Amino acid sequence: MSEKPNLPGVPAGDESPADFTLPHTRVSDALDGFVRRIGQVAAWVWAILVLVIVYNVIQRYVFGIGAIWLEELQWHIYAVGFIIGLSYAVSADRHVRVDVLAERWGMRTKAWVEFAGIVLLLLPFTIAILTAGVPFVWTSYTLNEVSAAPGGLGYRWVLKSFILWGFGLLIIAATARLLRCMALLFGWPRPIWPRG
């Protein structure tokens, strides 16, 4: 049973349980735009990853030359693409959801669940990762950590620094999503509904 459309700024008739579109705000649009631009640039790492894999396969199976640094480079590129992609997925609302219950909920209930999930789970988790990640990266930098494998890559701190970049972007994307939930639930910040 759907709730009455008495939400701040919700156009009448837009309370369908199947359609969960949060309103936008000026700040959420700016934050989402920033995250999406970085995500679009970072998407090119997948093309680079394919080229590195193809090069590595040709080197190994055609010329019989194996290189540990190429193997490690593949892992590093994959890690960077994945960790930056997390924030893009939240910003574009393409992250995994469990819709068994949610498909029957109204907009207000979904927004409350989203709001609680961001405030109680996502933001504390990302802040904990950043808090633990700073000394982790700093130690790697000060030790000038390198791969334990012979012929592996150096500058391991560069890869580890993407933990900070990725989770920093995730906080930005989560904040934008939180502002959109607040706009629907509380009418603040001022909601901007997409024209349809």
C-alpha positions in Angstrom: 0.0 0.0 0.0 1.5 3.3 -1.1 1.7 6.3 1.2 -0.1 9.5 0.5 1.9 11.9 -1.7 2.3 14.5 1.1 6.0 14.8 0.8 7.7 18.2 0.6 8.0 19.1 -3.0 6.7 15.7 -4.4 4.5 16.2 -7.3 1.0 14.6 -6.9 0.9 11.1 -8.4 4.6 10.5 -8.2 4.5 8.3 -5.1 4.7 5.0 -7.1 6.5 2.3 -5.2 8.2 1.0 -8.4 9.6 4.5 -9.2 12.2 5.7 -6.7 13.6 8.9 -8.1 15.0 11.3 -5.5 14.9 15.0 -6.1 18.1 16.8 -6.9 19.5 19.8 -5.0 22.0 22.4 -6.2 24.7 21.1 -4.0 24.0 17.4 -4.7 24.2 18.2 -8.5 27.6 19.8 -8.0 28.9 16.9 -5.9 27.5 14.3 -8.3 28.9 16.2 -11.3 32.4 16.2 -9.7 32.3 12.5 -8.9 30.9 11.6 -12.3 33.6 13.6 -14.2 36.3 11.8 -12.3 34.5 8.5 -12.9 34.4 9.1 -16.6 38.1 9.9 -16.7 38.9 6.9 -14.6 36.8 4.6 -16.9 39.7 4.8 -19.3 41.8 2.6 -16.9 39.7 -0.3 -18.2 40.9 0.3 -21.8 44.5 0.6 -20.4 44.0 -2.7 -18.5 42.9 -4.5 -21.7 46.0 -3.2 -23.5 48.3 -4.3 -20.7 46.7 -7.8 -20.6 46.9 -8.2 -24.4 50.6 -7.0 -24.3 51.4 -9.4 -21.4 49.7 -12.4 -23.2 51.6 -11.7 -26.4 54.9 -11.3 -24.6 54.3 -14.6 -22.7 52.9 -16.9 -25.3 54.4 -15.5 -28.5 57.8 -14.4 -27.3 58.1 -16.6 -24.2 58.9 -13.5 -22.0 57.2 -13.3 -18.6 57.3 -10.2 -16.5 56.2 -10.0 -12.9 55.8 -6.2 -13.1 53.3 -6.6 -15.9 51.2 -9.0 -13.7 51.4 -6.6 -10.8 50.5 -3.7 -13.1 47.3 -5.5 -14.1 46.3 -5.9 -10.5 47.0 -2.3 -9.7 45.0 -1.0 -12.7 42.1 -3.2 -11.7 42.2 -2.0 -8.1 42.3 1.6 -9.2 39.3 1.2 -11.6 37.3 -0.7 -9.0 37.9 1.7 -6.1 37.2 4.8 -8.1 34.2 3.1 -9.7 32.5 2.7 -6.2 31.8 6.4 -5.9 30.6 6.6 -9.5 28.2 3.7 -8.8 26.7 5.5 -5.8 26.5 8.8 -7.7 24.8 7.2 -10.7 22.6 5.0 -8.4 24.0 1.9 -10.1 25.1 0.1 -6.9 23.7 -3.3 -5.8 20.4 -3.2 -3.9 18.3 -5.9 -2.4 14.8 -5.1 -3.7 12.8 -8.0 -2.3 11.2 -5.8 0.3 11.9 -2.4 -1.2 10.0 -2.9 -4.4 6.8 -2.7 -2.3 7.7 0.3 -0.3 6.6 3.9 -1.1 9.1 6.7 -1.8 9.1 8.0 1.8 10.0 4.6 3.3 12.7 4.0 0.7 14.1 7.5 1.4 14.2 6.8 5.1 16.0 3.4 4.6 18.5 5.1 2.2 19.0 8.0 4.7 19.6 5.6 7.6 21.9 3.4 5.6 24.0 6.4 4.6 24.2 7.9 8.0 24.5 4.8 10.1 26.5 2.5 7.7 28.1 4.0 4.7 29.5 7.3 6.1 30.9 5.7 9.3 32.5 2.9 7.3 34.1 5.3 4.8 35.4 7.5 7.6 36.8 4.5 9.4 38.6 3.4 6.2 40.1 6.9 5.7 41.2 7.1 9.3 43.0 3.8 9.1 44.1 4.4 5.5 46.2 7.6 6.2 48.8 5.9 8.4 48.7 2.8 6.1 49.6 4.9 3.1 52.0 7.1 5.0 54.0 4.1 6.3 54.2 2.7 2.8 55.5 6.1 1.6 58.1 6.6 4.3 59.4 3.1 3.9 59.4 3.5 0.1 57.6 0.1 0.0 58.2 -2.0 -3.1 56.9 -5.3 -4.2 58.2 -8.4 -2.4 58.4 -10.2 -5.7 61.7 -10.0 -7.7 61.2 -7.7 -10.6 57.9 -6.4 -9.2 56.8 -2.8 -9.1 58.1 -0.1 -6.8 56.3 2.9 -5.3 53.6 0.7 -3.7 52.4 3.8 -1.8 51.0 5.2 -5.1 48.6 2.3 -5.4 47.7 2.4 -1.7 47.0 6.1 -1.9 44.0 5.2 -4.1 42.3 3.9 -1.0 42.2 7.5 0.2 41.2 8.9 -3.1 38.5 6.2 -3.7 36.9 6.5 -0.2 37.2 10.3 -0.3 35.2 10.3 -3.5 32.8 7.8 -1.9 32.1 10.2 0.9 31.4 13.0 -1.6 29.0 10.7 -3.5 27.3 9.6 -0.3 26.9 13.2 0.9 25.2 14.1 -2.4 22.8 11.1 -2.0 22.1 12.1 1.6 21.2 15.6 0.5 18.8 14.2 -2.0 17.2 12.0 0.6 16.9 15.0 3.0 15.3 17.1 0.2 12.6 14.5 -0.2 12.1 13.8 3.5 12.5 17.3 5.0 12.2 19.7 2.1 15.7 21.0 2.8 17.8 21.6 0.9 15.3 22.8 -1.6 14.3 19.9 -3.8 14.6 20.2 -7.6 12.4 17.6 -9.3 13.4 16.5 -12.8 11.1 17.5 -15.5 9.4 14.6 -17.1 
